[in-house]
Amino acid sequence: DRDFLALVTLTIWLTDQPDEPHATPSGERSAAIDHWERALRRPAWPLRLGRSQDLVAVRTARVELAPGTGRQGYAIIPDTQPGATGTRMRLTTAIAHQRDRT
């Protein structure tokens, strides 16, 4: 027996960074974000959360972010971020062309 989660929601925020080569001026669609949106909608493998055999449903939405105060919930951020604290996790960054290893 092991614990399991029910009704889990994972929110992934993809943002354009002005100093990155794929960034576009405000108002234009980003090729990088379009790429990730397509990849999430038609993944190479079924998406799962952890060891669960329950498949994941994907919903995408484009939102305008505005500067100002807000609420920070749980997040995964690079450990190079100033003031970053929390549990370190090793996440997949690349997948072999044959898709047999990450």
BALUM-334069 format. One record per residue: x, y, z of N, C-alpha, C, O, CB in turn; residue number from 1. Coordinates in steps of 0.02 Angstrom, whole numbers, m for minus. Glycine has a CB too. Example, Ala and Ser with C-alpha at 12.3 -4.5 7.8 and 13.67 -1.06 7.14 Angstrom:
# residues 2
<site n_c1="660" n_c2="m284" n_c3="390" ca_c1="615" ca_c2="m225" ca_c3="390" c_c1="660" c_c2="m165" c_c3="390" o_c1="712" o_c2="m166" o_c3="423" cb_c1="565" cb_c2="m224" cb_c3="452" pos="1"/>
<site n_c1="642" n_c2="m112" n_c3="354" ca_c1="684" ca_c2="m53" ca_c3="357" c_c1="645" c_c2="2" c_c3="394" o_c1="670" o_c2="57" o_c3="402" cb_c1="704" cb_c2="m30" cb_c3="286" pos="2"/>
//
This chain:
# residues 102
<site n_c1="42" n_c2="m60" n_c3="0" ca_c1="0" ca_c2="0" ca_c3="0" c_c1="43" c_c2="62" c_c3="0" o_c1="97" o_c2="64" o_c3="30" cb_c1="m47" cb_c2="0" cb_c3="60" pos="1"/>
<site n_c1="19" n_c2="113" n_c3="m33" ca_c1="53" ca_c2="178" ca_c3="m32" c_c1="1" c_c2="233" c_c3="m36" o_c1="m54" o_c2="222" o_c3="m62" cb_c1="105" cb_c2="184" cb_c3="m89" pos="2"/>
<site n_c1="19" n_c2="290" n_c3="m11" ca_c1="m26" ca_c2="347" ca_c3="m14" c_c1="m34" c_c2="370" c_c3="m87" o_c1="10" o_c2="358" o_c3="m128" cb_c1="m1" cb_c2="406" cb_c3="30" pos="3"/>
<site n_c1="m89" n_c2="403" n_c3="m101" ca_c1="m99" ca_c2="432" ca_c3="m167" c_c1="m135" c_c2="498" c_c3="m159" o_c1="m167" o_c2="511" o_c3="m109" cb_c1="m139" cb_c2="383" cb_c3="m213" pos="4"/>
<site n_c1="m128" n_c2="539" n_c3="m210" ca_c1="m161" ca_c2="604" ca_c3="m210" c_c1="m221" c_c2="601" c_c3="m256" o_c1="m221" o_c2="565" o_c3="m307" cb_c1="m111" cb_c2="660" cb_c3="m233" pos="5"/>
<site n_c1="m272" n_c2="639" n_c3="m239" ca_c1="m332" ca_c2="643" ca_c3="m281" c_c1="m345" c_c2="716" c_c3="m299" o_c1="m332" o_c2="761" o_c3="m260" cb_c1="m394" cb_c2="612" cb_c3="m245" pos="6"/>
<site n_c1="m371" n_c2="726" n_c3="m359" ca_c1="m388" ca_c2="793" ca_c3="m383" c_c1="m328" c_c2="841" c_c3="m380" o_c1="m334" o_c2="896" o_c3="m355" cb_c1="m446" cb_c2="822" cb_c3="m343" pos="7"/>
<site n_c1="m271" n_c2="818" n_c3="m405" ca_c1="m210" ca_c2="857" ca_c3="m404" c_c1="m209" c_c2="905" c_c3="m463" o_c1="m230" o_c2="887" o_c3="m518" cb_c1="m147" cb_c2="811" cb_c3="m406" pos="8"/>
<site n_c1="m186" n_c2="966" n_c3="m451" ca_c1="m177" ca_c2="1015" ca_c3="m504" c_c1="m105" c_c2="1038" c_c3="m504" o_c1="m78" o_c2="1059" o_c3="m453" cb_c1="m225" cb_c2="1075" cb_c3="m496" pos="9"/>
<site n_c1="m72" n_c2="1034" n_c3="m562" ca_c1="m4" ca_c2="1059" ca_c3="m571" c_c1="m8" c_c2="1116" c_c3="m620" o_c1="m30" o_c2="1106" o_c3="m677" cb_c1="45" cb_c2="1002" cb_c3="m595" pos="10"/>
<site n_c1="13" n_c2="1174" n_c3="m600" ca_c1="13" ca_c2="1232" ca_c3="m644" c_c1="84" c_c2="1246" c_c3="m667" o_c1="129" o_c2="1253" o_c3="m625" cb_c1="m17" cb_c2="1295" cb_c3="m609" pos="11"/>
<site n_c1="95" n_c2="1250" n_c3="m732" ca_c1="160" ca_c2="1265" ca_c3="m759" c_c1="155" c_c2="1333" c_c3="m794" o_c1="115" o_c2="1341" o_c3="m839" cb_c1="185" cb_c2="1209" cb_c3="m809" pos="12"/>
<site n_c1="197" n_c2="1380" n_c3="m773" ca_c1="198" ca_c2="1447" ca_c3="m803" c_c1="256" c_c2="1450" c_c3="m851" o_c1="313" o_c2="1440" o_c3="m831" cb_c1="203" cb_c2="1502" cb_c3="m748" pos="13"/>
<site n_c1="243" n_c2="1465" n_c3="m914" ca_c1="295" ca_c2="1477" ca_c3="m964" c_c1="294" c_c2="1551" c_c3="m980" o_c1="243" o_c2="1577" o_c3="m1002" cb_c1="285" cb_c2="1432" cb_c3="m1028" pos="14"/>
<site n_c1="350" n_c2="1584" n_c3="m971" ca_c1="353" ca_c2="1656" ca_c3="m984" c_c1="409" c_c2="1671" c_c3="m1032" o_c1="459" o_c2="1636" o_c3="m1035" cb_c1="362" cb_c2="1695" cb_c3="m919" pos="15"/>
<site n_c1="401" n_c2="1724" n_c3="m1070" ca_c1="455" ca_c2="1750" ca_c3="m1112" c_c1="502" c_c2="1791" c_c3="m1069" o_c1="480" o_c2="1829" o_c3="m1026" cb_c1="427" cb_c2="1793" cb_c3="m1171" pos="16"/>
<site n_c1="566" n_c2="1783" n_c3="m1081" ca_c1="616" ca_c2="1823" ca_c3="m1047" c_c1="646" c_c2="1871" c_c3="m1098" o_c1="669" o_c2="1848" o_c3="m1151" cb_c1="671" cb_c2="1779" cb_c3="m1012" pos="17"/>
<site n_c1="647" n_c2="1937" n_c3="m1085" ca_c1="671" ca_c2="1984" ca_c3="m1134" c_c1="744" c_c2="1973" c_c3="m1155" o_c1="763" o_c2="1994" o_c3="m1210" cb_c1="664" cb_c2="2053" cb_c3="m1108" pos="18"/>
<site n_c1="784" n_c2="1941" n_c3="m1113" ca_c1="854" ca_c2="1931" ca_c3="m1130" c_c1="868" c_c2="1866" c_c3="m1167" o_c1="925" o_c2="1851" o_c3="m1183" cb_c1="896" cb_c2="1933" cb_c3="m1067" pos="19"/>
<site n_c1="816" n_c2="1827" n_c3="m1181" ca_c1="825" ca_c2="1764" ca_c3="m1217" c_c1="812" c_c2="1775" c_c3="m1291" o_c1="770" o_c2="1817" o_c3="m1309" cb_c1="779" cb_c2="1709" cb_c3="m1188" pos="20"/>
<site n_c1="847" n_c2="1737" n_c3="m1335" ca_c1="841" ca_c2="1749" ca_c3="m1407" c_c1="772" c_c2="1736" c_c3="m1435" o_c1="755" o_c2="1765" o_c3="m1487" cb_c1="890" cb_c2="1706" cb_c3="m1442" pos="21"/>
<site n_c1="730" n_c2="1693" n_c3="m1403" ca_c1="664" ca_c2="1678" ca_c3="m1431" c_c1="611" c_c2="1728" c_c3="m1410" o_c1="554" o_c2="1724" o_c3="m1433" cb_c1="643" cb_c2="1608" cb_c3="m1411" pos="22"/>
<site n_c1="628" n_c2="1774" n_c3="m1367" ca_c1="578" ca_c2="1822" ca_c3="m1342" c_c1="555" c_c2="1868" c_c3="m1397" o_c1="593" o_c2="1885" o_c3="m1443" cb_c1="607" cb_c2="1863" cb_c3="m1283" pos="23"/>
<site n_c1="492" n_c2="1888" n_c3="m1393" ca_c1="463" ca_c2="1933" ca_c3="m1443" c_c1="435" c_c2="1994" c_c3="m1408" o_c1="421" o_c2="1992" o_c3="m1348" cb_c1="408" cb_c2="1898" cb_c3="m1485" pos="24"/>
<site n_c1="427" n_c2="2049" n_c3="m1444" ca_c1="397" ca_c2="2108" ca_c3="m1413" c_c1="327" c_c2="2093" c_c3="m1388" o_c1="294" o_c2="2047" o_c3="m1412" cb_c1="395" cb_c2="2167" cb_c3="m1463" pos="25"/>
<site n_c1="304" n_c2="2131" n_c3="m1339" ca_c1="238" ca_c2="2120" ca_c3="m1309" c_c1="184" c_c2="2120" c_c3="m1363" o_c1="186" o_c2="2161" o_c3="m1409" cb_c1="224" cb_c2="2174" cb_c3="m1257" pos="26"/>
<site n_c1="137" n_c2="2075" n_c3="m1357" ca_c1="82" ca_c2="2071" ca_c3="m1404" c_c1="92" c_c2="2020" c_c3="m1459" o_c1="43" o_c2="1999" o_c3="m1490" cb_c1="72" cb_c2="2138" cb_c3="m1435" pos="27"/>
<site n_c1="154" n_c2="1998" n_c3="m1471" ca_c1="167" ca_c2="1947" ca_c3="m1522" c_c1="168" c_c2="1879" c_c3="m1490" o_c1="187" o_c2="1872" o_c3="m1432" cb_c1="233" cb_c2="1961" cb_c3="m1559" pos="28"/>
<site n_c1="147" n_c2="1829" n_c3="m1527" ca_c1="149" ca_c2="1760" ca_c3="m1502" c_c1="221" c_c2="1736" c_c3="m1501" o_c1="259" o_c2="1748" o_c3="m1549" cb_c1="104" cb_c2="1713" cb_c3="m1544" pos="29"/>
<site n_c1="241" n_c2="1704" n_c3="m1448" ca_c1="308" ca_c2="1678" ca_c3="m1441" c_c1="313" c_c2="1609" c_c3="m1473" o_c1="272" o_c2="1565" o_c3="m1460" cb_c1="328" cb_c2="1674" cb_c3="m1367" pos="30"/>
<site n_c1="362" n_c2="1599" n_c3="m1516" ca_c1="373" ca_c2="1533" ca_c3="m1548" c_c1="389" c_c2="1481" c_c3="m1495" o_c1="367" o_c2="1423" o_c3="m1502" cb_c1="429" cb_c2="1537" cb_c3="m1600" pos="31"/>
<site n_c1="427" n_c2="1499" n_c3="m1444" ca_c1="445" ca_c2="1451" ca_c3="m1392" c_c1="384" c_c2="1429" c_c3="m1353" o_c1="376" o_c2="1370" o_c3="m1338" cb_c1="497" cb_c2="1482" cb_c3="m1344" pos="32"/>
<site n_c1="340" n_c2="1475" n_c3="m1336" ca_c1="280" ca_c2="1457" ca_c3="m1298" c_c1="232" c_c2="1417" c_c3="m1343" o_c1="200" o_c2="1370" o_c3="m1319" cb_c1="245" cb_c2="1520" cb_c3="m1271" pos="33"/>
<site n_c1="227" n_c2="1435" n_c3="m1407" ca_c1="187" ca_c2="1396" ca_c3="m1453" c_c1="213" c_c2="1324" c_c3="m1456" o_c1="173" o_c2="1277" o_c3="m1458" cb_c1="188" cb_c2="1428" cb_c3="m1524" pos="34"/>
<site n_c1="279" n_c2="1316" n_c3="m1458" ca_c1="309" ca_c2="1249" ca_c3="m1460" c_c1="289" c_c2="1208" c_c3="m1399" o_c1="268" o_c2="1151" o_c3="m1406" cb_c1="386" cb_c2="1255" cb_c3="m1464" pos="35"/>
<site n_c1="295" n_c2="1237" n_c3="m1338" ca_c1="278" ca_c2="1201" ca_c3="m1277" c_c1="204" c_c2="1185" c_c3="m1274" o_c1="184" o_c2="1132" o_c3="m1249" cb_c1="299" cb_c2="1241" cb_c3="m1216" pos="36"/>
<site n_c1="163" n_c2="1231" n_c3="m1298" ca_c1="91" ca_c2="1219" ca_c3="m1297" c_c1="73" c_c2="1159" c_c3="m1341" o_c1="34" o_c2="1116" o_c3="m1321" cb_c1="53" cb_c2="1282" cb_c3="m1322" pos="37"/>
<site n_c1="103" n_c2="1155" n_c3="m1401" ca_c1="92" ca_c2="1098" ca_c3="m1445" c_c1="119" c_c2="1033" c_c3="m1414" o_c1="86" o_c2="981" o_c3="m1418" cb_c1="125" cb_c2="1109" cb_c3="m1514" pos="38"/>
<site n_c1="178" n_c2="1037" n_c3="m1383" ca_c1="209" ca_c2="977" ca_c3="m1353" c_c1="166" c_c2="950" c_c3="m1295" o_c1="161" o_c2="890" o_c3="m1287" cb_c1="279" cb_c2="994" cb_c3="m1328" pos="39"/>
<site n_c1="136" n_c2="994" n_c3="m1256" ca_c1="94" ca_c2="971" ca_c3="m1201" c_c1="28" c_c2="942" c_c3="m1226" o_c1="2" o_c2="895" o_c3="m1197" cb_c1="80" cb_c2="1029" cb_c3="m1153" pos="40"/>
<site n_c1="3" n_c2="969" n_c3="m1281" ca_c1="m60" ca_c2="943" ca_c3="m1308" c_c1="m51" c_c2="876" c_c3="m1344" o_c1="m97" o_c2="836" o_c3="m1345" cb_c1="m90" cb_c2="994" cb_c3="m1356" pos="41"/>
<site n_c1="8" n_c2="865" n_c3="m1373" ca_c1="21" ca_c2="802" ca_c3="m1409" c_c1="89" c_c2="774" c_c3="m1387" o_c1="137" o_c2="776" o_c3="m1425" cb_c1="20" cb_c2="813" cb_c3="m1487" pos="42"/>
<site n_c1="93" n_c2="749" n_c3="m1325" ca_c1="157" ca_c2="725" ca_c3="m1299" c_c1="180" c_c2="660" c_c3="m1332" o_c1="139" o_c2="622" o_c3="m1359" cb_c1="152" cb_c2="715" cb_c3="m1223" pos="43"/>
<site n_c1="245" n_c2="647" n_c3="m1330" ca_c1="273" ca_c2="585" ca_c3="m1358" c_c1="250" c_c2="525" c_c3="m1318" o_c1="239" o_c2="471" o_c3="m1346" cb_c1="350" cb_c2="588" cb_c3="m1359" pos="44"/>
<site n_c1="243" n_c2="533" n_c3="m1252" ca_c1="219" ca_c2="480" ca_c3="m1208" c_c1="159" c_c2="506" c_c3="m1168" o_c1="151" o_c2="567" o_c3="m1161" cb_c1="275" cb_c2="456" cb_c3="m1160" pos="45"/>
<site n_c1="118" n_c2="461" n_c3="m1142" ca_c1="63" ca_c2="484" ca_c3="m1099" c_c1="92" c_c2="522" c_c3="m1038" o_c1="141" o_c2="501" o_c3="m1009" cb_c1="20" cb_c2="425" cb_c3="m1075" pos="46"/>
<site n_c1="61" n_c2="576" n_c3="m1020" ca_c1="83" ca_c2="616" ca_c3="m962" c_c1="56" c_c2="585" c_c3="m898" o_c1="m3" o_c2="566" o_c3="m895" cb_c1="61" cb_c2="690" cb_c3="m969" pos="47"/>
<site n_c1="98" n_c2="582" n_c3="m847" ca_c1="79" ca_c2="555" ca_c3="m781" c_c1="110" c_c2="598" c_c3="m728" o_c1="161" o_c2="631" o_c3="m739" cb_c1="100" cb_c2="480" cb_c3="m773" pos="48"/>
<site n_c1="78" n_c2="598" n_c3="m669" ca_c1="107" ca_c2="631" ca_c3="m611" c_c1="138" c_c2="577" c_c3="m566" o_c1="102" o_c2="535" o_c3="m539" cb_c1="53" cb_c2="673" cb_c3="m572" pos="49"/>
<site n_c1="203" n_c2="578" n_c3="m559" ca_c1="236" ca_c2="529" ca_c3="m516" c_c1="229" c_c2="459" c_c3="m543" o_c1="234" o_c2="448" o_c3="m603" cb_c1="209" cb_c2="533" cb_c3="m446" pos="50"/>
<site n_c1="216" n_c2="410" n_c3="m498" ca_c1="210" ca_c2="340" ca_c3="m518" c_c1="138" c_c2="322" c_c3="m535" o_c1="123" o_c2="265" o_c3="m550" cb_c1="235" cb_c2="295" cb_c3="m462" pos="51"/>
<site n_c1="94" n_c2="370" n_c3="m532" ca_c1="23" ca_c2="357" ca_c3="m544" c_c1="10" c_c2="332" c_c3="m614" o_c1="42" o_c2="355" o_c3="m662" cb_c1="m18" cb_c2="420" cb_c3="m531" pos="52"/>
<site n_c1="m35" n_c2="285" n_c3="m621" ca_c1="m55" ca_c2="261" ca_c3="m687" c_c1="m112" c_c2="302" c_c3="m715" o_c1="m134" o_c2="292" o_c3="m771" cb_c1="m74" cb_c2="187" cb_c3="m683" pos="53"/>
<site n_c1="m137" n_c2="350" n_c3="m675" ca_c1="m190" ca_c2="394" ca_c3="m699" c_c1="m160" c_c2="444" c_c3="m747" o_c1="m109" o_c2="476" o_c3="m733" cb_c1="m226" cb_c2="430" cb_c3="m640" pos="54"/>
<site n_c1="m191" n_c2="451" n_c3="m804" ca_c1="m165" ca_c2="497" ca_c3="m854" c_c1="m181" c_c2="569" c_c3="m834" o_c1="m225" o_c2="582" o_c3="m793" cb_c1="m195" cb_c2="482" cb_c3="m922" pos="55"/>
<site n_c1="m144" n_c2="614" n_c3="m863" ca_c1="m150" ca_c2="685" ca_c3="m849" c_c1="m191" c_c2="719" c_c3="m904" o_c1="m184" o_c2="702" o_c3="m963" cb_c1="m80" cb_c2="718" cb_c3="m842" pos="56"/>
<site n_c1="m234" n_c2="765" n_c3="m885" ca_c1="m270" ca_c2="806" ca_c3="m934" c_c1="m234" c_c2="873" c_c3="m937" o_c1="m214" o_c2="901" o_c3="m886" cb_c1="m346" cb_c2="815" cb_c3="m914" pos="57"/>
<site n_c1="m226" n_c2="899" n_c3="m998" ca_c1="m190" ca_c2="962" ca_c3="m1007" c_c1="m239" c_c2="1016" c_c3="m1030" o_c1="m280" o_c2="1006" o_c3="m1074" cb_c1="m133" cb_c2="954" cb_c3="m1059" pos="58"/>
<site n_c1="m233" n_c2="1074" n_c3="m998" ca_c1="m271" ca_c2="1134" ca_c3="m1017" c_c1="m220" c_c2="1190" c_c3="m1024" o_c1="m177" o_c2="1198" o_c3="m980" cb_c1="m327" cb_c2="1151" cb_c3="m965" pos="59"/>
<site n_c1="m225" n_c2="1229" n_c3="m1076" ca_c1="m180" ca_c2="1287" ca_c3="m1083" c_c1="m220" c_c2="1351" c_c3="m1083" o_c1="m278" o_c2="1352" o_c3="m1105" cb_c1="m137" cb_c2="1281" cb_c3="m1147" pos="60"/>
<site n_c1="m190" n_c2="1403" n_c3="m1058" ca_c1="m222" ca_c2="1469" ca_c3="m1058" c_c1="m167" c_c2="1522" c_c3="m1063" o_c1="m115" o_c2="1516" o_c3="m1031" cb_c1="m265" cb_c2="1480" cb_c3="m993" pos="61"/>
<site n_c1="m180" n_c2="1572" n_c3="m1102" ca_c1="m133" ca_c2="1628" ca_c3="m1107" c_c1="m159" c_c2="1684" c_c3="m1063" o_c1="m217" o_c2="1705" o_c3="m1068" cb_c1="m125" cb_c2="1653" cb_c3="m1182" pos="62"/>
<site n_c1="m115" n_c2="1709" n_c3="m1020" ca_c1="m135" ca_c2="1763" ca_c3="m974" c_c1="m85" c_c2="1819" c_c3="m978" o_c1="m26" o_c2="1809" o_c3="m992" cb_c1="m141" cb_c2="1736" cb_c3="m901" pos="63"/>
<site n_c1="m108" n_c2="1879" n_c3="m965" ca_c1="m65" ca_c2="1938" ca_c3="m960" c_c1="m42" c_c2="1945" c_c3="m889" o_c1="m83" o_c2="1945" o_c3="m843" cb_c1="m101" cb_c2="2002" cb_c3="m985" pos="64"/>
<site n_c1="23" n_c2="1950" n_c3="m879" ca_c1="50" ca_c2="1961" ca_c3="m812" c_c1="62" c_c2="2036" c_c3="m802" o_c1="87" o_c2="2069" o_c3="m847" cb_c1="115" cb_c2="1920" cb_c3="m802" pos="65"/>
<site n_c1="43" n_c2="2060" n_c3="m745" ca_c1="52" ca_c2="2131" ca_c3="m729" c_c1="97" c_c2="2138" c_c3="m668" o_c1="92" o_c2="2098" o_c3="m621" cb_c1="m17" cb_c2="2166" cb_c3="m717" pos="66"/>
<site n_c1="140" n_c2="2188" n_c3="m668" ca_c1="182" ca_c2="2199" ca_c3="m608" c_c1="139" c_c2="2220" c_c3="m549" o_c1="87" o_c2="2251" o_c3="m558" cb_c1="236" cb_c2="2252" cb_c3="m622" pos="67"/>
<site n_c1="162" n_c2="2204" n_c3="m490" ca_c1="125" ca_c2="2223" ca_c3="m430" c_c1="126" c_c2="2167" c_c3="m379" o_c1="158" o_c2="2115" o_c3="m390" cb_c1="53" cb_c2="2241" cb_c3="m447" pos="68"/>
<site n_c1="92" n_c2="2178" n_c3="m324" ca_c1="90" ca_c2="2127" ca_c3="m272" c_c1="44" c_c2="2071" c_c3="m292" o_c1="m3" o_c2="2081" o_c3="m331" cb_c1="68" cb_c2="2158" cb_c3="m205" pos="69"/>
<site n_c1="56" n_c2="2013" n_c3="m265" ca_c1="15" ca_c2="1955" ca_c3="m280" c_c1="27" c_c2="1901" c_c3="m228" o_c1="60" o_c2="1913" o_c3="m177" cb_c1="31" cb_c2="1928" cb_c3="m350" pos="70"/>
<site n_c1="0" n_c2="1843" n_c3="m240" ca_c1="8" ca_c2="1787" ca_c3="m194" c_c1="54" c_c2="1735" c_c3="m225" o_c1="44" o_c2="1714" o_c3="m282" cb_c1="m61" cb_c2="1755" cb_c3="m176" pos="71"/>
<site n_c1="104" n_c2="1714" n_c3="m188" ca_c1="150" ca_c2="1662" ca_c3="m211" c_c1="131" c_c2="1597" c_c3="m179" o_c1="134" o_c2="1590" o_c3="m118" cb_c1="224" cb_c2="1680" cb_c3="m195" pos="72"/>
<site n_c1="111" n_c2="1549" n_c3="m219" ca_c1="95" ca_c2="1482" ca_c3="m193" c_c1="157" c_c2="1438" c_c3="m197" o_c1="213" o_c2="1463" o_c3="m197" cb_c1="36" cb_c2="1450" cb_c3="m232" pos="73"/>
<site n_c1="146" n_c2="1374" n_c3="m201" ca_c1="202" ca_c2="1327" ca_c3="m209" c_c1="230" c_c2="1333" c_c3="m279" o_c1="193" o_c2="1344" o_c3="m327" cb_c1="179" cb_c2="1254" cb_c3="m195" pos="74"/>
<site n_c1="296" n_c2="1327" n_c3="m285" ca_c1="327" ca_c2="1336" ca_c3="m350" c_c1="392" c_c2="1296" c_c3="m353" o_c1="423" o_c2="1281" o_c3="m302" cb_c1="341" cb_c2="1410" cb_c3="m364" pos="75"/>
<site n_c1="411" n_c2="1278" n_c3="m414" ca_c1="477" ca_c2="1249" ca_c3="m427" c_c1="517" c_c2="1303" c_c3="m462" o_c1="497" o_c2="1328" o_c3="m514" cb_c1="473" cb_c2="1182" cb_c3="m470" pos="76"/>
<site n_c1="574" n_c2="1321" n_c3="m432" ca_c1="616" ca_c2="1373" ca_c3="m460" c_c1="688" c_c2="1348" c_c3="m462" o_c1="705" o_c2="1303" o_c3="m425" cb_c1="611" cb_c2="1439" cb_c3="m419" pos="77"/>
<site n_c1="730" n_c2="1377" n_c3="m505" ca_c1="800" ca_c2="1358" ca_c3="m505" c_c1="833" c_c2="1373" c_c3="m438" o_c1="818" o_c2="1424" o_c3="m407" cb_c1="838" cb_c2="1394" cb_c3="m563" pos="78"/>
<site n_c1="879" n_c2="1330" n_c3="m416" ca_c1="912" ca_c2="1342" ca_c3="m352" c_c1="962" c_c2="1400" c_c3="m357" o_c1="991" o_c2="1420" o_c3="m306" cb_c1="948" cb_c2="1280" cb_c3="m328" pos="79"/>
<site n_c1="973" n_c2="1426" n_c3="m417" ca_c1="1017" ca_c2="1484" ca_c3="m425" c_c1="979" c_c2="1549" c_c3="m412" o_c1="1009" o_c2="1603" o_c3="m410" cb_c1="1047" cb_c2="1485" cb_c3="m495" pos="80"/>
<site n_c1="914" n_c2="1545" n_c3="m403" ca_c1="873" ca_c2="1604" ca_c3="m389" c_c1="893" c_c2="1632" c_c3="m321" o_c1="895" o_c2="1595" o_c3="m272" cb_c1="796" cb_c2="1586" cb_c3="m390" pos="81"/>
<site n_c1="907" n_c2="1698" n_c3="m316" ca_c1="925" ca_c2="1726" ca_c3="m251" c_c1="870" c_c2="1715" c_c3="m199" o_c1="812" o_c2="1728" o_c3="m212" cb_c1="939" cb_c2="1802" cb_c3="m258" pos="82"/>
<site n_c1="890" n_c2="1690" n_c3="m141" ca_c1="842" ca_c2="1679" ca_c3="m87" c_c1="802" c_c2="1614" c_c3="m94" o_c1="756" o_c2="1603" o_c3="m55" cb_c1="796" cb_c2="1736" cb_c3="m82" pos="83"/>
<site n_c1="820" n_c2="1572" n_c3="m143" ca_c1="782" ca_c2="1510" ca_c3="m153" c_c1="793" c_c2="1462" c_c3="m95" o_c1="850" o_c2="1451" o_c3="m73" cb_c1="803" cb_c2="1476" cb_c3="m219" pos="84"/>
<site n_c1="739" n_c2="1434" n_c3="m69" ca_c1="743" ca_c2="1384" ca_c3="m16" c_c1="694" c_c2="1328" c_c3="m33" o_c1="649" o_c2="1337" o_c3="m74" cb_c1="728" cb_c2="1414" cb_c3="54" pos="85"/>
<site n_c1="703" n_c2="1271" n_c3="m3" ca_c1="656" ca_c2="1216" ca_c3="m13" c_c1="693" c_c2="1151" c_c3="m27" o_c1="753" o_c2="1146" o_c3="m15" cb_c1="609" cb_c2="1231" cb_c3="m70" pos="86"/>
<site n_c1="656" n_c2="1102" n_c3="m51" ca_c1="683" ca_c2="1036" ca_c3="m66" c_c1="713" c_c2="1035" c_c3="m136" o_c1="679" o_c2="1053" o_c3="m184" cb_c1="629" cb_c2="982" cb_c3="m59" pos="87"/>
<site n_c1="776" n_c2="1014" n_c3="m141" ca_c1="807" ca_c2="1009" ca_c3="m208" c_c1="780" c_c2="948" c_c3="m243" o_c1="774" o_c2="894" o_c3="m214" cb_c1="884" cb_c2="1006" cb_c3="m202" pos="88"/>
<site n_c1="764" n_c2="956" n_c3="m308" ca_c1="738" ca_c2="901" ca_c3="m348" c_c1="777" c_c2="898" c_c3="m413" o_c1="796" o_c2="949" o_c3="m441" cb_c1="662" cb_c2="910" cb_c3="m362" pos="89"/>
<site n_c1="790" n_c2="837" n_c3="m436" ca_c1="822" ca_c2="829" ca_c3="m501" c_c1="768" c_c2="814" c_c3="m552" o_c1="733" o_c2="764" o_c3="m547" cb_c1="876" cb_c2="771" cb_c3="m498" pos="90"/>
<site n_c1="761" n_c2="858" n_c3="m601" ca_c1="709" ca_c2="850" ca_c3="m652" c_c1="740" c_c2="835" c_c3="m720" o_c1="797" o_c2="854" o_c3="m733" cb_c1="666" cb_c2="914" cb_c3="m656" pos="91"/>
<site n_c1="704" n_c2="800" n_c3="m761" ca_c1="728" ca_c2="784" ca_c3="m828" c_c1="739" c_c2="847" c_c3="m868" o_c1="696" o_c2="891" o_c3="m870" cb_c1="678" cb_c2="738" cb_c3="m864" pos="92"/>
<site n_c1="797" n_c2="852" n_c3="m901" ca_c1="811" ca_c2="910" ca_c3="m943" c_c1="818" c_c2="891" c_c3="m1016" o_c1="814" o_c2="933" o_c3="m1060" cb_c1="874" cb_c2="945" cb_c3="m919" pos="93"/>
<site n_c1="830" n_c2="826" n_c3="m1029" ca_c1="838" ca_c2="804" ca_c3="m1098" c_c1="817" c_c2="730" c_c3="m1104" o_c1="820" o_c2="693" o_c3="m1055" cb_c1="912" cb_c2="813" cb_c3="m1122" pos="94"/>
<site n_c1="796" n_c2="711" n_c3="m1163" ca_c1="776" ca_c2="642" ca_c3="m1176" c_c1="815" c_c2="617" c_c3="m1237" o_c1="821" o_c2="653" o_c3="m1286" cb_c1="698" cb_c2="636" cb_c3="m1188" pos="95"/>
<site n_c1="842" n_c2="556" n_c3="m1232" ca_c1="881" ca_c2="528" ca_c3="m1287" c_c1="838" c_c2="522" c_c3="m1350" o_c1="777" o_c2="512" o_c3="m1346" cb_c1="909" cb_c2="459" cb_c3="m1268" pos="96"/>
<site n_c1="869" n_c2="528" n_c3="m1408" ca_c1="833" ca_c2="523" ca_c3="m1471" c_c1="794" c_c2="458" c_c3="m1476" o_c1="739" o_c2="457" o_c3="m1503" cb_c1="882" cb_c2="530" cb_c3="m1530" pos="97"/>
<site n_c1="822" n_c2="403" n_c3="m1451" ca_c1="787" ca_c2="338" ca_c3="m1452" c_c1="734" c_c2="334" c_c3="m1398" o_c1="696" o_c2="285" o_c3="m1395" cb_c1="838" cb_c2="281" cb_c3="m1445" pos="98"/>
<site n_c1="731" n_c2="383" n_c3="m1354" ca_c1="682" ca_c2="388" ca_c3="m1300" c_c1="688" c_c2="332" c_c3="m1249" o_c1="640" o_c2="315" o_c3="m1214" cb_c1="612" cb_c2="388" cb_c3="m1328" pos="99"/>
<site n_c1="748" n_c2="302" n_c3="m1244" ca_c1="758" ca_c2="248" ca_c3="m1196" c_c1="790" c_c2="272" c_c3="m1130" o_c1="795" o_c2="233" o_c3="m1083" cb_c1="801" cb_c2="195" cb_c3="m1226" pos="100"/>
<site n_c1="810" n_c2="334" n_c3="m1127" ca_c1="839" ca_c2="362" ca_c3="m1065" c_c1="829" c_c2="437" c_c3="m1065" o_c1="819" o_c2="469" o_c3="m1117" cb_c1="914" cb_c2="344" cb_c3="m1059" pos="101"/>
<site n_c1="834" n_c2="466" n_c3="m1004" ca_c1="828" ca_c2="538" ca_c3="m997" c_c1="894" c_c2="568" c_c3="m977" o_c1="900" o_c2="628" o_c3="m969" cb_c1="774" cb_c2="557" cb_c3="m946" pos="102"/>
//
